[in-house]
Structure formats: C-alpha cells, structure tokens
C-alpha cells in the first residue's frame, strides 16, 4: 500500500517491533534515578554513586557486542527476549537489594544486559525492510522511543514520590511485558542458510576499515549529541535560567522530530544522496548549537532547539541504514553492535569534556566547540561515505544507492 507521500507501508514485523520497544521505553525511566537511589536508599556518597553509574555505563559497551554476536548466531527475536529478560532480572535485583554492595553488583549486571536488545532490533529492521525504506524505519523507531520517553518522565514524576525502588520494579515489569510481546507476535527466527552462516562466521567487523571510519564519525557525533543530554541543564543554570527548562527543550526536540517524520517520505527528501543528507544534517546541528552559544533567553533556546532537531531528523537512522548495508550476509548484528559502541564510548567522554569546557570557557565556549565538531563532520563524513561505498561497490547494492541514488520526482 502506498502512503499519501508515496512511501510504502512498513512490514508488520517492524511495526510490531517499534510498538513493543515503545512499551519498554515507556517504563525505562529508572536509570535517571540510579545515582539518587544509591545515595538515598543505600547511604553512598556522591562520589561512590558516581563510580557506580560510571561502571554501569562502561558495562553497556560489551553489552552491545554481546547482543550483536547473539543476534547473528541464535537469532534476533531470541536475543531481544534474552536482553529484555536480563534487564528485568537486574532491575528487580536493584529494587530488592538490601545493601550498597549488592546494589552495585546489580547495577553492573544491568549495564551488561542493557544494550543486548539494541543490535538485534536494528538488524531485524535491516533484514525485513527494503534498503530504500530503512532510513524511514529507523527514524520511526527513534520517534516512537522519543515519544514514549516523554511519557516515561511523567510516570517517573508520579511513581518516584512513593519509593525510588518502585521505579526499578515497574521498569522490570515493562521489560518482561515487552519480551512477552516480542516472543508472541514477532516471527520466529529462521535457521540461516549454510553459505550465509559460513560468511557470518568469517566476518570480522573490527578489521573492516569502512566500518571503523563510520565508528570514528559515530563517536564524535555521540560526544556532541550527549553534550545536549548532560550539559544543557548546567548550561541553562549558568545563563541564569532554570535547569528544569531543559525538559521543555527536550520535549520541543521530540515534537519537532515527530512532526517532521512525513517529510522523510516526500520524494525530494527521500531521493537525496547519503552525502547530501549528512552534510545538511550536520550543518543544521552546527547552526542550532551555535544558537545555544548566543542564546540568553528561553525563546532563543527553543528556536535553536528546533533548528538542530531538524538536522537530527535528517541524520537519524541514516547511519544505521548505511552500516547495515556494509555488513556481509548474516553479520548485520555484529556490524550494528560495533557501530553502536560509539554511544557507550561517547557516554564516557562527553561528561568529562563537557564539564571541563563549562568550567574553563563557559556555555558559549562549550556550544561553539560542539558546533565546530559538527562542521568537521559535515566536511569529512561525506568523503568517508564515498570511500566506504567505493570499497564495497559491487558487493552491496544498497551502498551504491546510498552513495548516489537515482534522481526521482
């Protein structure tokens, strides 16, 4: 069936997967309170609580790699169920912990399970969606998670007033519910063909230069993007505004990305090359972040947020679709997992660099530096895309299309 904009309806499997992940995201509000839980309920100092949160973040890096390997060897549906179930058990452990040591152990276990379901979710989309529709599918997944995230904040406000342990218990319930939905409604994993299985075993993502270039770009992008998540409240406070206004800006961003989704189905937008989309997206991000550097009132911050969110709209999903195209048959999970570690690495680097920049050059310097990094990505990333496409040309048709798609009306 064709949509009004000319795009095809996404497969039922993808729509069900997106719905299940949104249910899970609706309950995924507990992690923001991990540090508070360890200080208020277990008597940890702020420094110890910070170390526990850092250990959780560090554990998410091997978690993605585990998820990618499991996806390629035991199947995407099984891996999603394993990851969600592991998250639920770890969160229940946190909710029932009687002391700081056990809480810290369960926090690390949660980190090891937390990203397992991401690579198979992304690989499942790549397996069942046509290359020309993969960017839209990944974007819709991101939008669904963003919208559910707004609802999660409202739930956290109410539930957290009772006892912080209930946040982790309720999050565990949503993980188990999501795992049940995935197990019951998504198609069973099919055994891989012998040739595909042999090729998957021989795939070596860490030795693929094209993937490593994409990983480098992904790390820089993650460091920039996570400054928005971690440093925006502090930046607002230093400008004399309320740190809580960051919630309004995040909501503005989610609404912009959601309302802009139909634009991705317009033929003129859908047909632009990957290079043009990356350049446009990074330039809009740079412009929006430069707006943060100059903003001194909430209206200016909202305007800048809309600008960088339009850039994010052009970028979301495109990198994942490109990485999926790089992967040999049967190795999508591992390729997407390696690329996904950019967020774990960025999560370690971003808070350190962001706080140092705020301390030494203030909000203006922080956002100018972030804007400059986006300009660097706009200048270099398209060349890396063309290099990767040339390297794999003749092996993966999607790469040819992504690098220089045919012009359409």
C-alpha positions as CSV (number, residue, x, y, z in Angstrom):
1,X,0.0,0.0,0.0
2,X,1.3,3.4,-0.9
3,X,1.1,6.3,1.6
4,X,0.0,9.8,0.6
5,X,3.6,10.8,0.3
6,X,4.4,7.9,-2.0
7,X,6.2,5.7,0.6
8,X,5.3,2.0,1.2
9,X,3.8,0.9,4.4
10,X,6.4,-0.7,6.6
11,X,6.2,-4.5,7.2
12,X,4.1,-5.7,10.0
13,X,7.1,-7.1,11.8
14,X,8.7,-3.7,12.0
15,X,5.5,-2.0,13.2
16,X,5.1,-4.6,16.0
17,X,8.8,-4.3,16.9
18,X,8.5,-0.5,17.2
19,X,5.3,-0.8,19.3
20,X,7.0,-3.3,21.6
21,X,10.1,-1.1,22.1
22,X,7.9,1.9,22.8
23,X,6.2,0.0,25.6
24,X,9.6,-0.9,27.0
25,X,10.7,2.8,26.7
26,X,7.6,4.0,28.5
27,X,8.9,2.2,31.6
28,X,12.6,3.0,31.1
29,X,12.8,6.0,33.4
30,X,14.6,4.3,36.3
31,X,18.1,4.8,35.1
32,X,18.0,8.6,35.6
33,X,17.5,7.8,39.3
34,X,20.3,5.3,39.8
35,X,22.6,7.8,41.5
36,X,19.8,9.1,43.7
37,X,18.8,5.5,44.7
38,X,22.3,4.6,45.8
39,X,22.7,7.8,47.8
40,X,19.3,8.0,49.5
41,X,18.5,4.3,50.0
42,X,21.9,2.8,50.5
43,X,23.8,5.7,52.0
44,X,26.5,6.0,49.4
45,X,28.4,9.3,49.0
46,X,28.1,11.3,45.8
47,X,31.5,10.1,44.6
48,X,30.7,6.4,45.2
49,X,27.3,6.9,43.4
50,X,29.1,8.4,40.5
51,X,31.5,5.5,40.3
52,X,28.6,3.0,40.3
53,X,26.9,5.0,37.5
54,X,30.2,5.0,35.5
55,X,30.5,1.3,36.0
56,X,27.0,0.8,34.6
57,X,27.9,3.0,31.6
58,X,31.2,1.1,31.0
59,X,29.3,-2.2,31.1
60,X,27.0,-1.2,28.3
61,X,29.8,-1.3,25.8
62,X,30.4,-5.1,25.9
63,X,26.6,-5.4,26.2
64,X,26.1,-4.2,22.7
65,X,28.9,-6.5,21.4
66,X,27.2,-9.5,23.2
67,X,23.9,-8.6,21.6
68,X,25.4,-8.4,18.1
69,X,27.1,-11.8,18.4
70,X,24.0,-13.4,19.8
71,X,21.8,-11.9,17.1
72,X,24.0,-13.4,14.4
73,X,24.2,-16.8,16.0
74,X,21.0,-17.5,17.9
75,X,18.6,-15.1,16.1
76,X,17.2,-11.6,16.5
77,X,14.0,-12.5,18.3
78,X,15.7,-14.8,20.8
79,X,18.3,-12.1,21.5
80,X,15.8,-9.4,22.1
81,X,13.9,-11.6,24.6
82,X,17.2,-12.5,26.3
83,X,18.3,-8.9,26.7
84,X,14.9,-7.7,28.0
85,X,14.7,-10.5,30.4
86,X,18.2,-9.9,31.7
87,X,17.3,-6.2,32.2
88,X,14.2,-7.1,34.2
89,X,16.1,-9.5,36.5
90,X,18.8,-6.9,37.2
91,X,16.3,-4.2,37.9
92,X,14.3,-6.4,40.3
93,X,17.7,-7.2,42.0
94,X,18.2,-3.4,42.4
95,X,14.7,-2.9,43.8
96,X,15.2,-5.8,46.3
97,X,18.8,-5.1,47.3
98,X,19.5,-4.8,51.0
99,X,22.9,-3.1,50.8
100,X,25.2,-1.0,48.7
101,X,27.4,-3.9,47.5
102,X,24.5,-5.9,46.1
103,X,23.0,-2.8,44.5
104,X,26.3,-2.0,42.8
105,X,26.6,-5.6,41.5
106,X,23.1,-5.5,40.1
107,X,23.8,-2.1,38.5
108,X,26.8,-3.6,36.7
109,X,24.7,-6.6,35.7
110,X,22.0,-4.2,34.4
111,X,24.7,-2.5,32.3
112,X,25.8,-5.8,30.8
113,X,22.2,-6.6,29.8
114,X,21.0,-3.1,29.0
115,X,22.1,-2.9,25.3
116,X,21.8,-6.5,24.3
117,X,18.5,-6.0,22.5
118,X,19.6,-2.9,20.5
119,X,21.7,-4.7,17.8
120,X,19.1,-7.4,17.1
121,X,16.3,-4.7,16.9
122,X,18.3,-2.8,14.3
123,X,19.3,-6.0,12.5
124,X,15.7,-7.2,12.3
125,X,14.7,-3.9,10.6
126,X,17.6,-4.3,8.1
127,X,16.5,-7.8,7.4
128,X,12.9,-7.2,6.6
129,X,12.8,-3.6,5.2
130,X,13.9,-2.7,1.7
131,X,17.1,-0.6,1.5
132,X,15.2,2.4,0.2
133,X,12.9,2.3,3.3
134,X,15.4,1.6,6.0
135,X,16.1,5.2,6.9
136,X,12.4,5.8,7.5
137,X,12.1,2.7,9.5
138,X,15.0,3.6,11.8
139,X,13.6,7.1,12.1
140,X,10.2,5.8,13.1
141,X,11.8,3.6,15.8
142,X,13.7,6.7,17.1
143,X,10.5,8.8,17.1
144,X,8.5,6.1,18.9
145,X,11.2,5.9,21.6
146,X,11.3,9.7,22.0
147,X,7.5,10.0,22.4
148,X,7.4,7.1,24.9
149,X,10.3,8.8,26.7
150,X,8.2,11.9,27.3
151,X,5.5,9.7,28.8
152,X,8.2,8.0,30.9
153,X,9.1,11.3,32.5
154,X,5.5,11.8,33.6
155,X,5.3,8.3,35.1
156,X,8.6,8.8,36.9
157,X,7.3,12.0,38.5
158,X,4.3,10.2,40.0
159,X,5.8,6.8,40.9
160,X,9.1,8.3,42.3
161,X,7.2,10.1,45.0
162,X,6.4,6.8,46.7
163,X,9.7,5.0,46.8
164,X,12.5,5.0,44.2
165,X,12.6,1.2,44.3
166,X,9.2,1.2,42.7
167,X,10.7,2.9,39.6
168,X,13.0,-0.1,39.1
169,X,10.3,-2.6,39.8
170,X,7.9,-1.0,37.3
171,X,10.7,-0.8,34.7
172,X,11.3,-4.5,35.2
173,X,7.6,-5.2,34.6
174,X,7.6,-3.3,31.3
175,X,10.8,-5.2,30.2
176,X,9.1,-8.5,30.8
177,X,5.9,-7.3,29.1
178,X,7.9,-6.2,26.1
179,X,9.8,-9.5,26.0
180,X,6.5,-11.4,26.0
181,X,5.1,-9.3,23.2
182,X,8.2,-9.9,21.1
183,X,8.1,-13.6,21.8
184,X,4.4,-13.9,20.9
185,X,3.9,-11.6,17.9
186,X,7.2,-11.4,16.1
187,X,8.1,-14.1,13.6
188,X,10.3,-16.9,14.8
189,X,14.0,-16.9,14.0
190,X,14.8,-18.8,10.8
191,X,17.9,-21.0,10.6
192,X,20.5,-19.3,8.4
193,X,21.4,-20.9,5.1
194,X,24.8,-22.7,5.2
195,X,26.6,-20.2,2.9
196,X,25.3,-17.3,4.9
197,X,26.3,-18.9,8.1
198,X,29.8,-19.6,6.9
199,X,30.1,-16.0,5.7
200,X,28.8,-14.7,9.0
201,X,31.4,-16.7,10.9
202,X,34.2,-15.3,8.8
203,X,33.0,-11.7,9.1
204,X,35.4,-9.5,11.1
205,X,33.8,-6.1,11.8
206,X,36.8,-4.8,13.8
207,X,39.0,-5.3,10.7
208,X,36.7,-3.6,8.3
209,X,38.2,-0.2,7.5
210,X,34.9,1.2,6.2
211,X,33.1,0.3,9.5
212,X,35.9,1.7,11.6
213,X,35.7,5.0,9.8
214,X,32.0,5.1,10.5
215,X,32.7,4.2,14.1
216,X,35.1,7.1,14.4
217,X,32.5,9.5,13.0
218,X,29.8,8.0,15.3
219,X,32.0,8.5,18.4
220,X,32.5,12.2,17.5
221,X,28.7,12.6,16.8
222,X,27.8,10.8,20.1
223,X,30.1,13.1,22.1
224,X,28.5,16.1,20.6
225,X,24.9,14.8,20.9
226,X,25.4,13.7,24.5
227,X,26.5,17.2,25.5
228,X,22.9,18.1,24.9
229,X,21.7,15.5,27.3
230,X,24.2,16.0,30.0
231,X,25.3,19.6,29.8
232,X,22.2,21.5,28.7
233,X,20.7,21.8,32.3
234,X,24.0,23.1,33.7
235,X,24.4,25.5,30.7
236,X,21.0,26.9,31.4
237,X,21.8,27.4,35.0
238,X,25.0,29.3,34.2
239,X,22.9,31.6,31.9
240,X,20.6,32.4,34.8
241,X,17.7,30.2,33.6
242,X,16.1,27.2,35.3
243,X,17.9,23.9,34.7
244,X,14.4,22.3,34.6
245,X,13.8,24.2,31.4
246,X,15.9,21.6,29.7
247,X,12.9,19.3,29.9
248,X,10.9,21.8,27.8
249,X,13.7,21.9,25.2
250,X,13.9,18.1,25.1
251,X,10.1,18.0,24.6
252,X,10.4,20.6,21.8
253,X,13.1,18.5,20.1
254,X,10.9,15.3,20.3
255,X,7.9,17.2,18.9
256,X,10.0,18.6,16.1
257,X,11.3,15.2,15.1
258,X,7.9,13.6,15.4
259,X,6.0,16.2,13.4
260,X,8.8,16.2,10.7
261,X,8.5,12.5,10.0
262,X,6.2,12.9,7.0
263,X,8.9,15.0,5.3
264,X,11.1,11.9,5.1
265,X,8.5,10.3,2.8
266,X,8.5,13.2,0.3
267,X,10.2,12.0,-2.9
268,X,12.5,15.0,-3.0
269,X,13.8,14.3,0.5
270,X,13.8,10.5,0.2
271,X,15.9,10.7,-3.0
272,X,18.7,12.8,-1.8
273,X,22.1,11.1,-1.5
274,X,23.5,10.0,1.8
275,X,26.3,12.6,1.4
276,X,23.8,15.4,0.9
277,X,21.7,14.3,3.9
278,X,24.8,14.1,6.2
279,X,26.0,17.5,5.1
280,X,22.6,19.1,5.6
281,X,22.0,17.4,8.9
282,X,25.4,18.3,10.4
283,X,25.2,21.9,9.2
284,X,21.8,22.3,10.8
285,X,23.1,20.8,14.0
286,X,26.1,23.2,13.9
287,X,23.7,26.2,13.4
288,X,21.4,25.1,16.2
289,X,24.3,24.6,18.6
290,X,25.8,28.0,17.6
291,X,22.4,29.4,18.5
292,X,22.8,27.9,22.0
293,X,26.1,29.7,22.3
294,X,24.4,33.1,21.6
295,X,21.1,32.4,23.4
296,X,20.3,34.3,26.6
297,X,16.6,33.7,27.0
298,X,14.2,30.7,26.7
299,X,12.7,31.8,23.4
300,X,16.1,31.8,21.7
301,X,16.9,28.4,23.1
302,X,13.6,27.0,21.8
303,X,14.4,28.4,18.3
304,X,17.9,26.9,18.3
305,X,16.4,23.6,19.5
306,X,14.0,23.4,16.5
307,X,16.9,24.1,14.1
308,X,19.2,21.3,15.4
309,X,16.3,18.9,15.7
310,X,15.5,19.3,12.0
311,X,19.2,18.4,11.4
312,X,18.8,15.4,13.7
313,X,15.7,14.4,11.7
314,X,17.9,14.1,8.6
315,X,20.5,12.1,10.3
316,X,18.5,9.7,12.5
317,X,18.5,6.2,11.1
318,X,20.7,7.1,8.1
319,X,24.0,6.0,9.7
320,X,22.4,2.7,10.9
321,X,21.0,2.0,7.4
322,X,24.4,2.6,5.9
323,X,26.2,0.4,8.4
324,X,23.6,-2.4,7.8
325,X,24.5,-2.1,4.1
326,X,28.2,-2.5,4.8
327,X,27.6,-5.8,6.7
328,X,28.0,-9.2,4.9
329,X,25.0,-11.5,5.0
330,X,24.4,-12.9,8.4
331,X,26.7,-10.3,10.2
332,X,24.4,-7.3,10.5
333,X,24.0,-7.8,14.2
334,X,27.7,-7.6,14.9
335,X,28.3,-4.7,12.5
336,X,25.5,-2.7,14.1
337,X,26.8,-3.6,17.5
338,X,30.3,-2.4,16.8
339,X,28.9,0.9,15.4
340,X,26.6,1.2,18.4
341,X,29.5,1.1,20.8
342,X,30.1,4.8,19.7
343,X,27.3,5.7,22.2
344,X,29.0,3.9,25.1
345,X,32.4,5.5,24.3
346,X,30.7,8.9,23.9
347,X,28.9,8.4,27.2
348,X,32.3,8.2,28.9
349,X,34.0,11.0,27.0
350,X,31.1,13.5,26.9
351,X,30.6,14.3,30.6
352,X,34.4,14.8,31.1
353,X,34.9,17.1,28.1
354,X,31.6,18.9,28.7
355,X,32.3,19.8,32.4
356,X,35.8,20.8,31.5
357,X,34.6,23.1,28.8
358,X,31.9,24.6,31.0
359,X,34.5,25.2,33.8
360,X,37.1,26.9,31.6
361,X,35.2,28.6,28.7
362,X,31.6,28.6,29.9
363,X,28.4,27.9,27.9
364,X,29.5,29.9,25.0
365,X,32.7,28.0,24.5
366,X,31.0,24.7,25.1
367,X,28.4,25.2,22.4
368,X,30.9,26.8,20.0
369,X,33.2,23.7,20.3
370,X,30.2,21.4,19.7
371,X,29.2,23.5,16.7
372,X,32.7,23.3,15.3
373,X,32.7,19.5,15.7
374,X,29.6,19.3,13.6
375,X,31.2,21.4,10.9
376,X,34.2,19.0,10.9
377,X,31.7,16.1,10.5
378,X,29.9,17.9,7.6
379,X,33.3,18.4,5.9
380,X,34.7,14.8,6.4
381,X,31.8,12.4,6.7
382,X,30.5,12.6,3.1
383,X,34.1,11.8,1.9
384,X,34.1,8.8,4.3
385,X,30.8,7.7,2.9
386,X,32.0,7.7,-0.6
387,X,35.2,5.8,0.3
388,X,33.2,3.1,2.1
389,X,30.8,2.9,-0.9
390,X,33.6,2.6,-3.4
391,X,35.3,-0.1,-1.2
392,X,32.1,-2.3,-1.1
393,X,30.8,-1.4,-4.6
394,X,29.6,-4.5,-6.4
395,X,29.1,-6.4,-3.2
396,X,26.2,-4.5,-1.6
397,X,23.7,-2.8,-3.9
398,X,22.4,-0.5,-1.1
399,X,25.8,1.2,-0.8
400,X,25.6,2.3,-4.4
401,X,22.1,3.6,-3.9
402,X,23.1,5.3,-0.6
403,X,26.1,7.0,-2.1
404,X,24.4,8.3,-5.3
405,X,20.7,7.4,-5.6
406,X,18.9,8.0,-8.9
407,X,17.0,11.3,-9.1
408,X,13.3,10.9,-8.8
409,X,10.4,13.4,-9.0
